[in-house]
Amino acid sequence: IFQKKRCCCLCTLYFVVLKAICHHHKKIKPAKRRSRCHVKMMESTENDCPRVVMKFGGSSLASGKRMCQVAELIKSQREHVDPVIVVSAMGKTTNALLKAGEKAVDEGQVRIDEIRTLHLDTLEELDLPGATGTEIRGLLRDLEALLDGVSMVRELTPRTRDLLASFGERLSCRVLAAQLNQIGIPAIAKDAWTIGMRTIGRFGDAVVDEDCYSDLKSSLSPIIQRREVAVVTGFIGKDADGRIVTLGRGGSDLTATALAAACGLDEVQVWKDVDGMMSADPRLVPHAVPVPFATYEEAAELAYFGAQLLHPVSMQPALKANVPVRVKNSYNPDHPGTLIAKQTNEQQFPQTLVTAITTKRRVTLVDVVSTRMVGQSGFLARLFQSLSAADVSVDVVATSEVSVSLTLDKNSQLDPTAIADLSQIAQVAIHSNRAIISLVGDNMKDHSTAVLASCFNILANNGIHVEMISQGASKVNIALVLDDEDTDAALPLLHDCFFLEECKPLTQTKNTTTMKATLPAAASTSSIPATR
């Protein structure tokens, strides 16, 4: 009996001690793995980790699966950068919203089934918390109520249209922020106007008011310093009267560059579904190669003349603040993409004669001929006043003593009234179904003669007629206007001339012998350029 009692006492003592040890260890949480940025912060008084804006377009966020992949991508990038996230609407949500608005006006019906299904299915697929579901369902109810009003009045004003279009980004930013929190990244969803994003300009085509930069910085800097991730709505802001306004084409990219400029960040990363810029459209030139580097000026010219890159307006804040922009592929994140900056490191990115070739198709060529131009002042002013009155945007212009030739975008056509007005001062000839092929390169400034000689030689040898030529004032762009039907043949010929050196003797003059005609191999995968 004594032995049994002694054994029980020892067991009881053992369990008491064990319980005390376990209770002590519960108070000591296991050390979390520190990211390199966090380690740097612990070692210094300031956070010296690179700070970037990561912008994700609709195709990168098109489904629950893509949302999950983007969240993991942000998590991996956060190991070495402090990101601010800018998002577009999921997939084709913006188009679906505008179609729903048109249906409400034309048929008096409210249909958001496609939008509701996409977002609720994403909530379920990602198993997001109930609070996020409550927010998403609340926004969907607000959207339905707005369309109910539109269907009753059968009118969709520019102001209401912008409010309608804003729902896509407001929904997607909440979903992504919730997913980031779910995988252990502290994130907070922010409608752009809540951090101070103010706009100026008309509905549907506003721009960011630079006077709001100080408000943006004061709102975002503490979030970045706490190593939280702000997920901000792209494309939208509020004007001085507190009305929701959209930023027009390239609006989410503009949001990203404006935030970087306002906060003095190190880089803007625009994540798309392509490996950055290509030397030509790969659908027309299958052997097109990646472009590792472009200047702001080159990128603006390429974007304007058809390259699916960034809209020229969206690059202005980055250009003014000298913030590099990197275009990367969310489906292939290891690819270095294309770096856009003010100047290049020639050792990292060797110089090339032509950076890229792009096309703008289905444009209209207008020839205005008048002998009254000779020696007369005010003729060009009268011509462009007529075009302005017709709300027509001109792409390319070439002039002589007695004529002016210009091209119009496919969305800007002369109506009969404008043609009649122009006919009062000149003979007008309109040629439809034309195309612009633009050769863009910063190094063409000193070698335009060699470039033009090569172009005309290769096109003439293949029976392709050039109807108009223009070189911009910046000298980085040479535009050739030709029949749209010749584009599919002309583009590969020109591309092979400059990128496969098939017309090397013409492009190598005494001043260009050290310049490569082909692009270099893919650039370094470093996220932050040395030029910064």
Secondary structure, DSSP 8 states (H G I E B T S, - for coil): -HHHHHHHHHHHHHHHHHHHHHHHHHHS-------HHHHHHHHSSS--S-EEEEEE-GGGGSSHHHHHHHHHHHHHHTTT-EEEEEE--STTHHHHHHHHHHHHHHH-----HHHHHHHHHHHHHHT--HHHHHHHHHHHHHHHHHHHHHHHHT---HHHHHHHHTHHHHHHHHHHHHHHHHTT--EEEE-GGGGT-BEES-TTS-EE-GGGHHHHHHHHHHHHHTT-EEEEESSEEE-TTS-EEE--TTHHHHHHHHHHHHHT-SEEEEEESSSS-BSS-TTT-TT--B--EEEHHHHHHHHHTT-SS--HHHHHHHHHHT--EEEEETTSTTS--EEEESS--TTTS--BS--EEEEEEEEEEEEEE-GGGTT-SSHHHHHHHHHHHTT--EEEEEE-SSEEEEEE-TT----HHHHHHHHTTSEEEEEEEEEEEEEE-GGGGGTHHHHHHHHHHHHHHTT--EEEEEE-TTSSEEEEEEEGGGHHHHHHHHHHHHHS-TTHHHH--TTTTTSBSS--S-----SS-TT-
